[in-house]
Amino acid sequence: MKRNPLFIAAAAAGLSLLLLTWQTARFASLSSRAKKLERTQEDWTEENRKLESGISVLTNRTRSATAAVRLGLEKAKPEQRIRVVVTPAEAGK
């Protein structure tokens, strides 16, 4: 049973076009997802910058000292301090 070479070429071309269409759609979908992930990453990076800026402001010793003075806080005197020493529990008791 001989097959017509034109039929085989047409079938191969059709299959190639089908595969090319599928690959193009897959690429477009993955490209769209990658762009969305990049935007999300940029948002997280910007949020991280804002948080780091806030942390640096809140951990500034000068700002903390100014806030303490404004609230009327003072350093604890040695006689006002309590020292707690924790010793490890003995094993087996």
Residue frames relative to the residue before (quaternion, step in Angstrom):
aa qw qx qy qz dx dy dz
M 1.0000 0.0000 0.0000 0.0000 0.00 0.00 0.00
K 0.1776 -0.8072 0.5587 0.0691 3.56 -0.35 1.26
R 0.2780 -0.7363 0.5940 0.1665 3.48 -1.06 0.83
N 0.5046 -0.6433 0.4902 0.3020 3.49 -1.08 0.74
P 0.4617 -0.6957 0.4681 0.2894 3.66 -0.70 0.99
L 0.6131 0.5482 -0.3512 0.4474 3.58 1.07 -0.60
F 0.6336 0.5269 -0.3175 0.4692 3.58 1.06 -0.80
I 0.6586 0.5029 -0.3028 0.4708 3.58 0.94 -0.89
A 0.6558 0.5023 -0.3118 0.4695 3.60 0.96 -0.84
A 0.6535 0.5045 -0.3141 0.4688 3.60 0.98 -0.83
A 0.6494 0.5042 -0.3172 0.4727 3.60 0.97 -0.82
A 0.6556 0.5029 -0.3098 0.4705 3.60 0.96 -0.84
A 0.6495 0.5039 -0.3174 0.4727 3.59 0.99 -0.81
G 0.6476 0.5173 -0.3142 0.4629 3.60 0.96 -0.82
L 0.6591 0.4951 -0.2991 0.4805 3.56 0.96 -0.89
S 0.6338 0.5259 -0.3256 0.4644 3.60 1.01 -0.78
L 0.6599 0.4967 -0.3089 0.4716 3.59 0.95 -0.85
L 0.6315 0.5288 -0.3279 0.4626 3.57 1.02 -0.79
L 0.6757 0.4837 -0.2856 0.4773 3.59 0.91 -0.91
L 0.6358 0.5261 -0.3219 0.4641 3.58 1.02 -0.80
T 0.6469 0.5131 -0.3108 0.4708 3.59 0.99 -0.84
W 0.6525 0.5117 -0.3091 0.4658 3.56 0.96 -0.91
Q 0.6696 0.4990 -0.2959 0.4637 3.60 0.91 -0.91
T 0.6437 0.5194 -0.3207 0.4616 3.59 1.00 -0.80
A 0.6549 0.4976 -0.3084 0.4780 3.58 0.96 -0.84
R 0.6437 0.5164 -0.3147 0.4689 3.58 0.98 -0.82
F 0.6500 0.5139 -0.3115 0.4651 3.58 0.95 -0.87
A 0.6545 0.5136 -0.3121 0.4587 3.58 0.93 -0.90
S 0.6489 0.5162 -0.3106 0.4647 3.57 0.99 -0.83
L 0.6853 0.4730 -0.2825 0.4762 3.58 0.88 -0.92
S 0.6239 0.5358 -0.3349 0.4599 3.57 1.05 -0.74
S 0.6488 0.5135 -0.3047 0.4717 3.56 0.98 -0.87
R 0.6600 0.5023 -0.3047 0.4682 3.57 0.96 -0.86
A 0.6381 0.5274 -0.3233 0.4584 3.59 1.01 -0.81
K 0.6489 0.5070 -0.3201 0.4685 3.60 0.97 -0.82
K 0.6376 0.5203 -0.3254 0.4656 3.57 1.01 -0.80
L 0.6596 0.4986 -0.3049 0.4727 3.59 0.97 -0.84
E 0.6295 0.5247 -0.3343 0.4655 3.60 1.03 -0.71
R 0.6404 0.5070 -0.3260 0.4759 3.60 1.01 -0.79
T 0.6399 0.5179 -0.3194 0.4694 3.57 1.00 -0.83
Q 0.6444 0.5152 -0.3202 0.4657 3.56 0.98 -0.83
E 0.6417 0.5135 -0.3244 0.4682 3.60 0.97 -0.81
D 0.6350 0.5228 -0.3278 0.4647 3.60 1.00 -0.78
W 0.6671 0.4937 -0.3013 0.4696 3.58 0.93 -0.91
T 0.6349 0.5306 -0.3287 0.4553 3.58 1.00 -0.82
E 0.6587 0.4974 -0.3055 0.4747 3.59 0.95 -0.87
E 0.6425 0.5097 -0.3186 0.4753 3.60 0.97 -0.83
N 0.6349 0.5297 -0.3224 0.4608 3.59 1.02 -0.80
R 0.6318 0.5237 -0.3296 0.4667 3.59 0.99 -0.82
K 0.6568 0.5101 -0.3110 0.4600 3.59 0.93 -0.89
L 0.6655 0.5010 -0.3035 0.4625 3.59 0.94 -0.87
E 0.6485 0.5063 -0.3221 0.4684 3.59 0.96 -0.81
S 0.6278 0.5264 -0.3303 0.4687 3.57 1.03 -0.74
G 0.6595 0.5061 -0.2994 0.4682 3.57 0.97 -0.87
I 0.6409 0.5189 -0.3217 0.4653 3.57 1.01 -0.80
S 0.6652 0.5004 -0.3189 0.4533 3.59 0.90 -0.85
V 0.6304 0.5141 -0.3383 0.4731 3.59 1.06 -0.67
L 0.7171 0.4658 -0.2592 0.4489 3.58 0.86 -0.97
T 0.7094 0.4352 -0.2739 0.4821 3.62 1.10 -0.50
N 0.4161 0.7031 -0.4720 0.3313 3.59 1.25 0.13
R 0.4373 -0.7295 0.4644 0.2467 3.61 -0.63 1.14
T 0.6255 0.5385 -0.3449 0.4470 3.60 0.99 -0.76
R 0.6547 0.5017 -0.3098 0.4730 3.57 0.95 -0.87
S 0.6473 0.5174 -0.3176 0.4609 3.59 0.98 -0.84
A 0.6593 0.5006 -0.3110 0.4668 3.57 0.95 -0.86
T 0.6403 0.5201 -0.3222 0.4644 3.60 0.97 -0.80
A 0.6549 0.5008 -0.3085 0.4744 3.57 0.97 -0.84
A 0.6379 0.5245 -0.3311 0.4565 3.60 0.99 -0.78
V 0.6472 0.5046 -0.3162 0.4760 3.60 0.95 -0.85
R 0.6540 0.5218 -0.3101 0.4514 3.57 0.93 -0.92
L 0.7129 0.4311 -0.2488 0.4939 3.60 1.07 -0.73
G 0.5014 -0.6778 0.4110 0.3468 3.59 1.27 -0.06
L 0.4091 0.7099 -0.4760 0.3196 3.57 1.14 0.51
E 0.1329 -0.7731 0.6161 0.0707 3.55 -1.19 0.64
K 0.5826 -0.5464 0.4481 0.4016 3.54 -1.25 0.34
A 0.4883 -0.6547 0.4891 0.3061 3.56 -1.05 0.78
K 0.4090 -0.6924 0.5402 0.2481 3.56 -1.00 0.88
P 0.6710 -0.5199 0.3326 0.4109 3.60 -1.13 0.52
E 0.6818 0.4838 -0.3059 0.4554 3.62 0.96 -0.73
Q 0.6506 0.5023 -0.3156 0.4742 3.59 1.27 -0.27
R 0.6017 0.5832 -0.3456 0.4224 3.56 1.25 -0.24
I 0.1865 -0.7474 0.6283 0.1089 3.54 -1.13 0.72
R 0.1774 -0.7814 0.5923 0.0843 3.53 -0.85 0.99
V 0.1279 -0.7882 0.6007 0.0392 3.55 -0.80 1.06
V 0.1214 -0.7769 0.6163 0.0417 3.54 -0.81 1.06
V 0.1443 -0.7895 0.5940 0.0548 3.55 -0.71 1.09
T 0.1376 -0.7779 0.6093 0.0683 3.55 -0.78 1.04
P 0.5300 -0.6339 0.4481 0.3413 3.58 -1.04 0.70
A 0.4994 -0.6481 0.4878 0.3043 3.55 -1.07 0.78
E 0.4974 -0.6461 0.4803 0.3232 3.58 -1.07 0.68
A 0.4529 -0.6861 0.5028 0.2670 3.53 -1.00 0.85
G 0.7799 0.3537 -0.2591 0.4467 3.55 -1.08 0.74
K 0.6238 0.5305 -0.3681 0.4403 3.65 1.14 -0.08
